Amino acid sequence: MHELLIIGFRTIFLYVFLLVILRIMGKREVGELGVIDVVVFIIMAEVAAMIVESPDRPIINGVLPILLLLVIQYISSLISLKSKAFRDLVDGDPTLIIKHGIIQEQEMRKQRYNLDDLFQQLRENQIASIHDVTFAYLESSGNLSVFTKDNGSPIIGLILDGEIQPEHLQLINKTEDWLMDELKAKQLTDVSTIFYCSYEQGEIKVQLKES
């Protein structure tokens, strides 16, 4: 009976404790969790289960690892905010799967993404024909973002966190020289001061970093 009370207390405590931890980690949809988030959640679940199932072990043995995981996740989030290279390393970059109605076979092979998966996600997006698709991106979350001739083109980030994105310039058949000329027309010469620069509806939109 005593052991059952300990297990019950620990279950309630860990439930409340993990709720607080997850609120601190921030709000994200399950489908948008990054690799680090998934790893942290899995380890947290394992640690919590170990503590509940082992009433003879001090509860602090479970609390400390969970707090350490929180610190790891928090630090990685801060680094992700500052470094696109780190984001790409951990979560990966969206992959262009369809371009102007043509399936990018090589990109699909790199992502180990097959035609059955593609057609299923196209159906989920109510796409009747591949030839109606202008761009389709396989996001790092595994979701497929689809743009058709009717709903316009996706927002393309030409500069992110002060870094020019050459592969995105290629998508719109533009060069870095063209981009720099467009920026100069807006009296902008230092790329590092730009938070983001996107290409929307045939023109560039710029937002500077907060000083």
N, C-alpha and C positions, 0 to 999 in steps of 0.2 A: 504493500500500500504506500509506504514511504517513497519507494522508487517511482511509483506512478505519479505521485504528487510532484516530485522533482522534474520528471519528464514533462508534465503538464505546465509547470512554471516556466521551464526552459523554452517550451514551444511558444507560449504567449510572449515571453520576453524577446525571443529571437524574431517573432512576427513583427512586433512593434519596432524593434531595433532595425530590422531590415527595411521596414517602411520608411523610417527616418533616413537611412543611408541612401535608399533609392531616390527620395525627394531631393537630397543634397546633390546626387549625381545628375539631376536635371530631367526634364521631360523630353522623351523621344519615343516615337512609335516603335513597336516591336520590329516592324519591317525595315526600319531605318537604323537599327543598331549597327554600330561598327564592329570590326573584329575584336578590338580590345574590350568593348562593352560585353560582347557575348562571352568571351573568355572569363572576364571578371564575374559575370552572373553565374556561370557554370561552377566556378571555384567557390563562390559564396554559397551556392546551394549545397555543394559537397561538404563544406565546413559546417554549415548549419545542421545538416543531417547527422554528421559525426557527433556533434555536441548533444543533440537531442537523444541519439541512440546510445550515448555513453554517459550516463548520469554520474559515473564515478570520476569522470574527468572534470577539472575546474572549468567553469564556463568562460573564464578569461582566456582559455586556450582557443576558444572560437571567436571571441570578440576582437582580440588583437589582430589575427589574420584578416578579418573582414575590414577593420579600420585601415590596415596596410593596403588592402586592395582598393579602398576608397581613395587613399593618397595617390596610388599609382594611376588610377583612372583620372583623378583631378589633374595631376601633372601632365598626363598625356593629352588631356583636353586643352590645357593651356598651350602646350607645344603645337597642337593642331591648329589653334587659332592664329598662331604666328607663322607657321611653316606649311606651305602647300606641299613641299617635298615630303614632309613627314606624313601628311594626310594621304598622299598618293602611295607612300610606302606601306602604311598600315591598312587603309581602306581600299586603295586602288582608285583609278580614274574611270569615269564612265566610258564605255566602249561603243563606238558607232557600229551598229549591226546592219542597218539598212540606210542606204544613201540614194535618194532619188529613185526609189523603186528597185534598187539592186541590192541583193543580200551580199554582205561582206563575208565571204566564206573563210578567208584567212583569220579574220578577227573572231569568228565563231569558234574556229578550231583552237585559237589561243585561250579562249575562255571556257573551252569544253562545254559549249552551248550548242545543243542540237536543234534540228528543224522542228521536232515535236514540241520542244519547249517554246520555240519562237512562235509557231502557229497557235499554240494554246494561249500565249500572252497576247497575241494579236486579236484572237477571238474575244478575250476578256476586255480588250479595248474597243470592241465592236468595229474592227477593221475588216472590211469585206474583201479588199484586194491589196496585195503588196504594192502594186503599181500606184496606189493612192497615197503611199507613204513617202514623204519627203525625207524625214530623218527618224530613225528609231535608235535610242540609246539604251544599252544594258547598264543600269545603274549599279553602283557598288553594293546596294542593298539586295540586288537580284531582280528588282522590278524593271519592267520595260516601259520607257517613256516614248510615246509615239506622237509624231507630228505629221499631219496630212496636208494636202494641197488646200483644204478648206479652212483649217484652223491655224495657218501661218507657220512660221519657222521658230525653232527654239532660240532662247536667249543664249548667245555664245560669248563666253568670257574671254576677252582678248588679253586682259591684264588682270591678274588675281594676286592680291597681297603684294603689289609692287613688282610682279614678275610677268614678263610677256610670255604668252602661250603660243609657240610657233605652230603646234598641231591644230589649234583652233583657227589660226589665220589661214591655214591651208584649206580648211573646210569652206571658207568663203572666198577662196582664190585671191587672197590678199597677201602682201609682204610686210615685213617689219618697217621698211622704208615708208610704205603707204601709211602705216599706223602712226609713225613718228610725225609725218606731215600733217595728219589729221589732228594730232595732239598739239602741234605747234600752232595750228590755226585757232586753237582754244587757249593759246598762251601757256601751254604746258610742255616742259622740256625734261623734267626729272621723273622718270617712270616710278622710282622708288617711293614717291609721295602719293601714288595713286592706289586707293583701296581696291577698286575694281573699275574696269572699263569693259563695257559689253557692246555687242553689235546687235542693234534692234531696228527692224523696219528700215534697213538701208542706211542707218547712221549710227555713230558711236555715242554712247552715254558714259559719262565719267563721274565717279565720286571719289574725292580725295580722302586720305586717311585723316583721322582726328588728330589734332596736334597735341 
